[in-house]
Amino acid sequence: MARFYRYRLPPWARYWLLVIERCTLPIMIFQGIRTIFFPTTFDVLLLGIFIGLFVAFYLEWI
């Protein structure tokens, strides 16, 4: 199975990948604060998704 290279993507896809990567941390912080004050199942699930996405970007899995 071939490795995923972000630089082989078209320029518009690389741009949106960079935008998503840059916006993940502020959204994750906001969601964490919201989860602390209003803990619902959906908020915890959404926070888990954002943490997983942030870790994937940080470890360069995406």
URHUZI-V167483 format. One record per run of one state. SS is the DSSP state (2 for helix, 1 for strand, 0 for the rest). FROM is the first residue (numbers start at 1). TO is the last residue. If there is no record, write none. Layout:
SS:FROM:TO + SS:FROM:TO
//
This chain:
0:1:5 + 2:6:8 + 0:9:10 + 2:11:37 + 0:38:40 + 2:41:58 + 0:59:62
//
